[in-house]
Amino acid sequence: MYQTSTASRQDFPEILRFLERRLLENAWVIWFVHDGLGRSLEGERVVVCRFHGQVVATACVSAWPFRGPRHYGVHMDSADVGAVGAVLETLPGGIVLQAQLFTPETKEYFDSLPGAERREGDLFFTVSPDEFHPGEGDGR
């Protein structure tokens, strides 16, 4: 049985251990969860999901009123597809959700949702020190 709750700062060490085990997938999620627990913005919260007492998913959920009254963004990671659903059940119904997904489990869940549209994107490019040669800027 999945148990979800709003996370507090006391949950952060446990959430961080979960995310660090999966670090290659989700460095962005660590950043969003850390910031979400460190501040108290209206419409933003961190959700943690446990299965048999162990963290199996976490998400930073933010209301995006600049996009519209029912728009939300979520940055999440999950160890299994069922936990993704458990986290999303904590959200209000009838919303427009933009999710940044980095793991196969979260992508699999959202790919199965009717009406979900995936857009791929690159966040960063890595260039080795041997191949990096800075160019001149264009003055802007």
Protein Blocks (a to p, Z undefined) as FASTA:
>chain_A
ZZdddddfklmmmmmmmmmmmmmmmmmmmmmmmmmmmpccehiacddddeehiafbdcdd
dddfknojkbccdddddfbfklmmmmmmmpcehiacddddfbfklmmmmmmpghiacddd
dfbdcddfklpccdddehZZ
